Amino acid sequence: MKYLGEKSISSALALALRLAWHALLIGSVLGLLVASVVLFSDKISDRFLGSFLAEFRKELELSVSGRDMADWENFVVKSLPLRALVLPYFAALSALLLMILSRTRLVFENFTKNIVFDTRNAALLSKISKLNIVYSLLVLNLASLLISILLFILCEVFEKGAGLQEDHDLTI
């Protein structure tokens, strides 16, 4: 099994990342449209959430505490500014994920072209790491933050490797 070049794992990952990017874009747009209709249209919200809350209430009656139901009802009846914060938050998360996926795809496309230790890959890894740090702070995910730090270390390795590759290419 080849890791680099045409018909390799890196080319398959580049294709998978391209498909994932398009799926995330479509899902994000549809999700934001549905969320905006549900959160900001009171008639649709009452109709949709009324039946949803009835089902949710039945399920919560079986649970030990109704704390989840109280939290949900509290959110639904809050003022418009609080509900308006939900959409930009999820839009920012979607945009960050789209940027991370597109830059990761570019790295794997470079691997497909047998371009491994290159300054462009190091720069892409640095951008991916910075975007991932912002994402991990927004979703409060410690594991993602640690992976971002490891990615910064990998970026340094790629920068050193790019320098060695350039020296090797210039050597006769």
Residue frames relative to the residue before (quaternion, step in Angstrom):
aa qw qx qy qz dx dy dz
M 1.0000 0.0000 0.0000 0.0000 0.00 0.00 0.00
K 0.3101 -0.7548 0.5544 0.1635 3.54 -0.83 1.02
Y 0.3220 -0.7508 0.5484 0.1786 3.52 -1.10 0.77
L 0.7734 0.2299 -0.1093 0.5806 3.56 1.17 -0.68
G 0.7042 0.4663 -0.3356 0.4172 3.56 -1.22 0.44
E 0.7208 -0.4073 0.3346 0.4502 3.51 -1.41 -0.12
K 0.8382 0.1238 -0.1318 0.5146 3.57 -1.17 0.71
S 0.4745 0.6389 -0.4509 0.4041 3.53 0.86 1.04
I 0.7117 -0.4109 0.3324 0.4628 3.53 -1.32 -0.06
S 0.6572 0.5182 -0.3228 0.4421 3.59 0.95 -0.81
S 0.6498 0.4906 -0.3353 0.4740 3.62 1.01 -0.65
A 0.6296 0.5155 -0.3352 0.4749 3.60 1.07 -0.68
L 0.6588 0.4962 -0.3107 0.4725 3.58 1.00 -0.78
A 0.6147 0.5365 -0.3503 0.4600 3.60 1.04 -0.70
L 0.6575 0.4937 -0.3031 0.4818 3.59 0.99 -0.82
A 0.6535 0.5093 -0.3147 0.4631 3.59 0.94 -0.87
L 0.6611 0.4981 -0.3090 0.4684 3.59 0.99 -0.77
R 0.6101 0.5337 -0.3493 0.4699 3.59 1.09 -0.65
L 0.6695 0.4838 -0.2950 0.4804 3.60 0.94 -0.88
A 0.6452 0.5194 -0.3196 0.4601 3.59 1.00 -0.82
W 0.6173 0.5465 -0.3426 0.4505 3.59 1.05 -0.75
H 0.6823 0.4744 -0.2896 0.4748 3.58 0.89 -0.92
A 0.6438 0.5143 -0.3255 0.4638 3.60 0.97 -0.79
L 0.6609 0.4976 -0.3066 0.4708 3.58 0.97 -0.83
L 0.6304 0.5311 -0.3354 0.4560 3.59 0.99 -0.76
I 0.6774 0.4767 -0.2912 0.4787 3.58 0.86 -0.95
G 0.6702 0.5020 -0.2963 0.4594 3.59 0.91 -0.90
S 0.6532 0.5158 -0.3143 0.4566 3.57 0.99 -0.80
V 0.6648 0.4949 -0.3105 0.4655 3.57 0.88 -0.90
L 0.6791 0.4750 -0.2966 0.4745 3.58 0.87 -0.92
G 0.6533 0.5237 -0.3127 0.4485 3.58 0.95 -0.85
L 0.6743 0.4807 -0.2988 0.4743 3.57 0.94 -0.83
L 0.6280 0.5238 -0.3408 0.4638 3.60 1.05 -0.68
V 0.6747 0.4788 -0.2944 0.4784 3.58 0.87 -0.94
A 0.6625 0.5056 -0.3133 0.4552 3.59 0.90 -0.86
S 0.6576 0.5004 -0.3273 0.4584 3.59 0.95 -0.76
V 0.6405 0.5042 -0.3313 0.4752 3.59 1.01 -0.72
V 0.6892 0.4806 -0.2879 0.4595 3.58 0.86 -0.93
L 0.7290 0.4539 -0.2592 0.4420 3.59 0.87 -0.88
F 0.8086 0.3297 -0.1475 0.4645 3.59 0.96 -0.77
S 0.6622 0.4322 -0.3273 0.5174 3.60 1.16 -0.12
D 0.3487 -0.7887 0.4680 0.1931 3.55 -0.27 1.26
K 0.6578 0.5050 -0.3322 0.4494 3.61 0.92 -0.79
I 0.6812 0.4520 -0.2876 0.4990 3.57 0.88 -0.90
S 0.6328 0.5440 -0.3292 0.4419 3.54 1.01 -0.83
D 0.6729 0.4832 -0.3004 0.4727 3.57 0.90 -0.89
R 0.6582 0.5028 -0.3173 0.4618 3.58 0.94 -0.84
F 0.7125 0.4453 -0.2601 0.4757 3.58 0.82 -1.01
L 0.7316 0.4322 -0.2486 0.4649 3.56 0.76 -1.03
G 0.5723 0.5907 -0.3924 0.4118 3.58 1.11 -0.53
S 0.6997 0.4262 -0.2716 0.5050 3.59 0.85 -0.90
F 0.6314 0.5292 -0.3360 0.4566 3.57 1.05 -0.74
L 0.6704 0.4973 -0.3024 0.4601 3.57 0.94 -0.89
A 0.6128 0.5402 -0.3576 0.4526 3.59 1.05 -0.67
E 0.6657 0.4776 -0.2964 0.4908 3.59 0.94 -0.86
F 0.6543 0.5209 -0.3069 0.4542 3.55 0.97 -0.90
R 0.6400 0.5299 -0.3209 0.4546 3.57 1.03 -0.84
K 0.6334 0.5259 -0.3320 0.4604 3.60 1.01 -0.78
E 0.6726 0.4870 -0.2984 0.4705 3.56 0.96 -0.84
L 0.6782 0.4964 -0.2974 0.4529 3.57 1.01 -0.77
E 0.5659 0.5852 -0.3936 0.4271 3.57 1.15 -0.45
L 0.6525 0.5015 -0.3042 0.4798 3.54 1.19 -0.57
S 0.6301 0.5384 -0.3427 0.4423 3.59 1.16 -0.45
V 0.6646 -0.5218 0.3695 0.3867 3.53 -1.32 0.31
S 0.8147 0.0883 -0.0394 0.5718 3.59 0.84 -0.88
G 0.3829 -0.7143 0.5392 0.2289 3.52 -1.19 0.55
R 0.2669 0.8029 -0.4964 0.1940 3.57 1.22 0.43
D 0.6296 0.5339 -0.3385 0.4516 3.60 1.01 -0.76
M 0.6560 0.5085 -0.3112 0.4629 3.56 0.96 -0.86
A 0.6469 0.5141 -0.3235 0.4610 3.58 0.96 -0.81
D 0.6378 0.5177 -0.3254 0.4682 3.60 1.00 -0.79
W 0.6645 0.5019 -0.3103 0.4585 3.58 0.92 -0.90
E 0.6767 0.4812 -0.3007 0.4692 3.61 0.85 -0.91
N 0.6147 0.5465 -0.3379 0.4575 3.56 1.08 -0.70
F 0.6648 0.4925 -0.2998 0.4749 3.58 0.99 -0.81
V 0.6616 0.5280 -0.3120 0.4316 3.57 0.93 -0.91
V 0.7532 0.3959 -0.2273 0.4736 3.62 0.91 -0.80
K 0.4665 0.6792 -0.4554 0.3373 3.62 1.21 -0.04
S 0.6715 -0.5290 0.3531 0.3802 3.50 -1.30 0.32
L 0.7155 -0.4814 0.3340 0.3806 3.50 -1.36 0.35
P 0.6491 0.5235 -0.3643 0.4145 3.69 0.81 -0.73
L 0.6374 0.5152 -0.3388 0.4620 3.59 1.00 -0.69
R 0.6648 0.4786 -0.3045 0.4861 3.57 0.97 -0.81
A 0.6304 0.5503 -0.3341 0.4337 3.59 1.10 -0.65
L 0.6048 0.5657 -0.3591 0.4304 3.62 1.16 -0.39
V 0.5723 0.6219 -0.3773 0.3785 3.57 1.16 -0.51
L 0.6896 0.5094 -0.2944 0.4222 3.60 0.83 -0.94
P 0.6822 0.4576 -0.3273 0.4670 3.67 0.79 -0.78
Y 0.5989 0.5629 -0.3595 0.4419 3.58 1.09 -0.67
F 0.7212 0.4203 -0.2550 0.4880 3.59 0.79 -0.97
A 0.5998 0.5370 -0.3630 0.4691 3.60 1.12 -0.53
A 0.6499 0.5040 -0.3149 0.4738 3.59 1.00 -0.80
L 0.6418 0.5122 -0.3252 0.4691 3.59 0.97 -0.80
S 0.6575 0.5056 -0.3096 0.4650 3.57 0.95 -0.86
A 0.6570 0.5069 -0.3142 0.4612 3.59 0.94 -0.86
L 0.6438 0.5150 -0.3237 0.4642 3.58 0.97 -0.81
L 0.6688 0.4928 -0.3056 0.4652 3.58 0.90 -0.88
L 0.6344 0.5214 -0.3330 0.4635 3.59 1.02 -0.74
M 0.6606 0.4937 -0.3110 0.4724 3.59 0.98 -0.79
I 0.6395 0.5175 -0.3273 0.4650 3.59 1.00 -0.80
L 0.6717 0.4974 -0.3019 0.4586 3.58 0.90 -0.90
S 0.6741 0.4965 -0.3185 0.4446 3.60 0.89 -0.84
R 0.6773 0.4726 -0.3036 0.4751 3.60 0.95 -0.77
T 0.6236 0.5189 -0.3423 0.4741 3.59 1.05 -0.66
R 0.6180 0.5350 -0.3354 0.4683 3.58 1.05 -0.74
L 0.6421 0.5254 -0.3240 0.4547 3.59 0.99 -0.81
V 0.6210 0.5278 -0.3422 0.4676 3.59 1.04 -0.74
F 0.7041 0.4516 -0.2770 0.4728 3.59 0.85 -0.91
E 0.6002 0.5274 -0.3698 0.4742 3.60 1.11 -0.48
N 0.6215 0.5108 -0.3396 0.4873 3.60 1.09 -0.64
F 0.6294 0.5167 -0.3343 0.4744 3.59 1.02 -0.73
T 0.6194 0.5405 -0.3367 0.4592 3.57 1.07 -0.71
K 0.7011 0.4288 -0.2527 0.5106 3.59 1.13 -0.69
N 0.4751 -0.6873 0.4080 0.3679 3.61 1.34 0.21
I 0.4575 0.6120 -0.4890 0.4206 3.56 1.07 0.76
V 0.0014 0.8375 -0.5446 0.0458 3.56 -0.11 1.29
F 0.8040 0.1790 -0.0863 0.5604 3.57 0.40 -1.21
D 0.2725 0.7380 -0.5455 0.2889 3.49 0.06 1.41
T 0.5747 -0.6050 0.4186 0.3584 3.57 -1.08 0.63
R 0.5965 0.5600 -0.3694 0.4407 3.61 1.12 -0.55
N 0.6471 0.5025 -0.3229 0.4739 3.60 1.00 -0.77
A 0.6349 0.5193 -0.3314 0.4663 3.58 1.01 -0.78
A 0.6567 0.4992 -0.3093 0.4731 3.59 0.98 -0.82
L 0.6419 0.5149 -0.3225 0.4677 3.59 1.01 -0.79
L 0.6566 0.5014 -0.3128 0.4686 3.59 0.95 -0.84
S 0.6233 0.5295 -0.3365 0.4668 3.58 1.06 -0.70
K 0.6632 0.4925 -0.3014 0.4762 3.60 0.94 -0.87
I 0.6342 0.5256 -0.3281 0.4624 3.58 0.99 -0.84
S 0.6606 0.5150 -0.3066 0.4521 3.56 0.93 -0.90
K 0.6654 0.4968 -0.3068 0.4651 3.60 0.91 -0.86
L 0.6551 0.4973 -0.3114 0.4760 3.59 0.97 -0.82
N 0.6554 0.5126 -0.3072 0.4618 3.55 1.03 -0.80
I 0.6025 0.5371 -0.3609 0.4672 3.60 1.09 -0.60
V 0.6510 0.5006 -0.3152 0.4756 3.59 0.91 -0.87
Y 0.6540 0.5126 -0.3129 0.4601 3.58 0.93 -0.89
S 0.6866 0.4872 -0.2981 0.4498 3.59 0.84 -0.94
L 0.6386 0.5004 -0.3351 0.4791 3.60 1.10 -0.55
L 0.6495 0.5176 -0.3240 0.4531 3.60 1.03 -0.70
V 0.7609 0.3354 -0.1979 0.5190 3.59 1.00 -0.75
L 0.3723 -0.7605 0.4522 0.2804 3.57 1.36 0.04
N 0.3702 0.7176 -0.4896 0.3290 3.55 0.80 1.10
L 0.3153 -0.7872 0.5060 0.1577 3.56 -0.36 1.28
A 0.6246 0.5449 -0.3446 0.4407 3.60 1.00 -0.75
S 0.6575 0.4967 -0.3056 0.4770 3.58 0.96 -0.81
L 0.6250 0.5322 -0.3332 0.4639 3.57 1.06 -0.70
L 0.6576 0.4972 -0.3066 0.4757 3.59 0.98 -0.81
I 0.6303 0.5147 -0.3304 0.4781 3.59 1.03 -0.74
S 0.6255 0.5355 -0.3378 0.4560 3.60 1.04 -0.71
I 0.6433 0.5058 -0.3194 0.4778 3.57 1.01 -0.78
L 0.6449 0.4986 -0.3180 0.4843 3.59 0.99 -0.78
L 0.6299 0.5283 -0.3291 0.4645 3.57 1.07 -0.67
F 0.6010 0.5357 -0.3541 0.4758 3.59 1.12 -0.61
I 0.6384 0.5077 -0.3209 0.4814 3.58 1.02 -0.80
L 0.6465 0.5089 -0.3133 0.4742 3.58 0.97 -0.82
C 0.5964 0.5588 -0.3521 0.4562 3.58 1.10 -0.67
E 0.6460 0.5065 -0.3159 0.4757 3.60 0.98 -0.81
V 0.6247 0.5283 -0.3332 0.4687 3.58 1.03 -0.78
F 0.6677 0.4931 -0.2993 0.4707 3.58 0.94 -0.85
E 0.6262 0.5211 -0.3458 0.4656 3.61 1.04 -0.67
K 0.6549 0.4854 -0.3094 0.4897 3.61 0.96 -0.84
G 0.6546 0.5127 -0.3061 0.4637 3.58 0.98 -0.83
A 0.6245 0.5303 -0.3385 0.4627 3.58 1.06 -0.71
G 0.6422 0.5123 -0.3210 0.4713 3.57 1.03 -0.76
L 0.6613 0.4918 -0.3024 0.4789 3.58 0.97 -0.84
Q 0.6384 0.5224 -0.3251 0.4624 3.59 1.01 -0.78
E 0.6469 0.5102 -0.3185 0.4689 3.58 1.00 -0.80
D 0.6384 0.5094 -0.3229 0.4781 3.60 1.00 -0.79
H 0.6533 0.5161 -0.3082 0.4604 3.57 0.98 -0.85
D 0.6729 0.5018 -0.2997 0.4534 3.58 0.94 -0.87
L 0.6952 0.4658 -0.2758 0.4728 3.60 1.08 -0.66
T 0.5749 0.5810 -0.3800 0.4331 3.57 1.25 -0.28
I 0.3386 -0.7504 0.5338 0.1931 3.57 -0.88 0.95
